[in-house]
Amino acid sequence: METSITFQYKPEDQKPDDITLTDVPSPLAAGSAVPNIGDIVTIQLASTLREFQGEQAGNFKSFKVIGRNFIYNSQDGRGSEKFISCDIYIIVTDVSDDIIGVDTKR
């Protein structure tokens, strides 16, 4: 089954934004780990169309995972469903640099 992952940014204390941190969904190899809620992920900002909070495209930035959505797409859907792809949306928010240091010391 084809699987892709997209990271979506949600500013703190605000509704989810339409900002995705990469321009296109990234293919996910079979058996790859999917970040869990509470994990801290480092993402390379890939957008050449816009800056993200003053960061240049290509820079790495850390975020905290606060949600995950899995969307399974099926073929024909009548009777026995055959899933042909899965789109995973990982919702992330800002994380302070001091939290990253604390988490690695535990």
Secondary structure as UniProt FT lines:
FT   STRAND          2..9
FT   TURN            12..13
FT   STRAND          26..27
FT   TURN            30..31
FT   TURN            37..38
FT   STRAND          40..44
FT   TURN            53..54
FT   TURN            57..58
FT   STRAND          60..75
FT   STRAND          82..94
FT   HELIX           97..105
//
